Amino acid sequence: MKVYVVNLKTSLERRSYIEKLLQRFGTFFETNVVEAVDGRYLPDDELGKIWDQNRTYRNYGRYMSGGEIGCSLSHRKCYEEILKNGDDMAMVIEDDVSFQEENVREVVAAAEKVLRTSRPVIILLTGSYWYMKKKDLPGTRFSLAGLYEGMGTVAYMINNAAAKILDAAPRAYLADDWYNIRSFGITVYAVNPHIAGDVGLFGSDIFGNYQGAVRKNLGLCKKLQLYRRGLMRRFLGRIGHWEKRAF
């Protein structure tokens, strides 16, 4: 399985960590480091040239920070690499990922079969998500949960068809806005229980603090959509269809 690792050029400790982690899997993973985009220090006028901040404002009621834009562009670089290299599928991870290692080979091998389709599909490997129905992940004790909404881009698998859609998508969405990503026609699943998280040792290099949406700045339709989403998350949480972040 080809793996694209998002890593800032200056983040040498993280790079050392992730290389040692992936080496434990021998030849199971083919590691490719993608130099992350650091948007934290770009002035607003430069950010406006590389990102559609007006559309972002209509989506979230605020402008995205330089760190958020850098994170989104970094993942887009991974999609560009997938398309350029003609990969049928790949795993995209950030350089602070951690795995439940005894399960990785089993889950990844089974997920490859799900991704081997002309339909656009993404499979999250982390927690922090709400889901609808589950189905068995064949050949494993794990399930695939039909994602409703989720957070985080630490580790996921993506096929070529989905990478093509996200590469062409408007530059206006958070990298982990899986709810809106589903609206592009991409099927998003999540492994249940999840097998990946972050080590929590480094903090955030490029993303910054997540701010969510500012409802008061949104139009009526967007406000109503956020209200419905909140009600659905609450309902799914109450019936146990929430997968927490921690292992």
N, C-alpha and C positions, 0 to 999 in steps of 0.2 A: 504494500500500500504506500503510495506516494504521500508524503506529509509536507505541507508548507507551513513554516514556522514564522510568525510575525515577531520581529526583533529589531529594536533600534540599534543602529551601528555602534552607539556609545554604551550600550547596555551589556558590557562584557561579562558581568557576573551572571546575568540571566542566560546569556548564550552558553556559558560553561555549564550551567545547571541543566538546561534543556538538552544539550548534546549528551551529557552523561545519562540523563533519563532515557533518551531514545536508544542509546547504545545498549541498554539492558535487553532490548528486544532483538538484537542482532540484525539479521537481514530482513526481518519482517517489515520494517519501515525503511523507506528511502527518503532521507531527510533533505529538504531544500529550505534554506533560510531566505526569507524575503525581507528586505530592509524596510522597516516601518517608516511611515510618514509622521514627522513631528510637527504638528500644526500649532503647538502651544505658543510659539513665539512669533507667529506671523501676524502682522497688523490686519485690522479689519478689512482694509481695501484689498489686500492680497487674498484673504479668505473669500471675499466676494467674487473674486475672479475664478476660483477653483470650486466654489460651492454655491448652490442656489439657495441663499439665505432667505429670500422672500418666500419661496415655497416651503422651506423649513418652518418659517414663522407661521404659515397657514396650517401646517401639520401639527405643530407643538405649542403654538402660542409664544414662542421665543426663538431666538437665534441659537444655533449650535455653537459651542465653544470651539476654540482651536484644537483642543485635545480630542473632543468628540469627532471633529472633522478628520483629524489625523488618523484616528482609529478606523473610521469608515473607509478612508482612502487606502489604508494599509490592507484591509481585507479585500478591497477591490483589486489591489495589486496581485493578490493571490488568485483571484478569479481570472485576471489577465494571463497569469502564468499557466493556469489550468487550460485555458483556451489556446494559448500560444503553443503549448507542448502537446496539445491533442489528448489530454488525459480523459479517460472515460469517467473517472471519479478521483477524488482525493480527500485527504483529511486536512483541515485547516486548524491550527492550534496557536495559542499565544504562548509566550516563553516562560510563563509561570504556571503552566498546567501541571496537575498531578493526576495519577491514574491509580485505580484499583488494579494493580498489574496482573493479578491472577486471572482477570476476566477479559483483558483487552483483546488478546488474539481471538478468543471465541466470539466476542461481540462484533469485532471489526470484520472478521471473515463472513459472518452471517449477514451483516449490514451491507457488505459489498453486493450480495445477491439482490437485495432490495433496490440498490442504486443502479443496478444494471438494467436500465429501462430508458426509453426515449422520453418518458415523462420527467419533468423537473422535480427533483426530490432532494431534501436536506434532512439529515438525521443529527439531532443534538445529542451530545454525549454527557452533558452536564445537567445539574439540577436547576432549581429556580424556575419552574414552569407549571402552568395549569394545563390540564388536558381533558379531552372528551372521552373517547373510547380507547381501549387497549386491544391489541391483538398479539399473538405469540410471535416472537422472533425465532423463526424455525431453527431447530437444532440447538437451542439454548434454553436456559431457564429464565431468560429475560423477555420483556415485552416491548413492543413499539407503541408508544402513546401518541394518539393524534393530537398534536399541539393546538391549544387555543391561544395561549399567550405565554411568552417566556422572556428571560433576561440573560444576557451574557453571551460572549463570543469566544470563550476560552477554548472550546474544542467541539468540532462538528465535522460531519462528513457531507460531501456535496457532489452531485454528479454534473456532467458537462452541460446538460440542458439547463439546470438551475444556475450554473455559473454564467452561462450566456445571458440569461435574463437579468441577473443582478449586475453584470458588467454594463448592460445597456440601460439600466434603471436610472431615473433622475437622481442627480446628486443632491438629495434633500432629506435622506432618511438616516436615522441612527443605525449603526451596524447591527445592533441586536433588536431592532424593531421587528420581531418575528411576526407580530400580528399583521402589520402592513405588508411584510414580505409575502405572507400567504395570499394577500390580495393580488399579487402579481401572477397568480396561477401556479405557485410552487407549493407542493405538498410538503409540510414540515412535520416530521416525527421527532420523538425524543425517546431515548433508551430508558426503560424503566425496570428496575432501579438504575440510576445513572452510574457511570463508571469513571467520570472525570470531574475534577474541580480545580481550584487553584491553591497553591501552597501557602498563600497568605504571608509570605516572608518579605516580599519586595515592595508592596504597595503598587500604585498605578504609575507606569512610566509615561503614557501618552494620553490616556483617556480622560483623567480628571474625575471630578465628582459628578455622578448622575443626577440630573435635575428634573427629569420627567417633563410633563407638559404643564403649561401655565393656563389653566382653564379660562380665566377671566379675559384672556386676550384672543380667545378662539370664537369663531362664528357659531351660530346656534346649532347647526348640523354636527359640527365637530364636538361641541359640548355634549350633545345628546349621545353621540357615539361613545365618548369617554364614560359617560354615566352608565350606559348599557354594559360596557366592558367591565366597569367596576362591579356592577351587580352580578355579572356572570362569574367573575373571579371569586367573589364572595360565595356564590352558590357552589362553585366547583370545589372551593376550599372546604366547605361544610360537608360535602359528600366524600371527602378524601381524595379528590382528584387534583392534588397539589403535591409536587415533588420538591422537597426542600433542597437547599443548596448543599448542605454538609453531607458527608458520607454516612 
